[in-house]
Amino acid sequence: MPEIHVYLGALFDNEQKKSMMREVSNAVIRTLDVKIENVIVQIVEASLDDKMKGGESSGSGRRGSGNDARAL
């Protein structure tokens, strides 16, 4: 039973997350030749204030700086 964990910053709405999980599930079904009922996709979501990249916080201070926080 494949189980996939996706780590995301808290930037995406529920529809985006559902769409991503469907796409990941379809990729697993296609590449591993397993049934959909055996595929688990779980999102592990964290506030951007709880992330750091390159020694800098990814929180609200970077959102307005021109850096796209989605590049984490």
Buried (B, 14 or more C-beta within 10 A) or exposed (E): EBEBEEEBBEBBEEEEBEEBBEEBBEEBBEEEEBEEEEBEBEBEBEEBEEBEBEEEEBBEEBEEEEBEBEEB
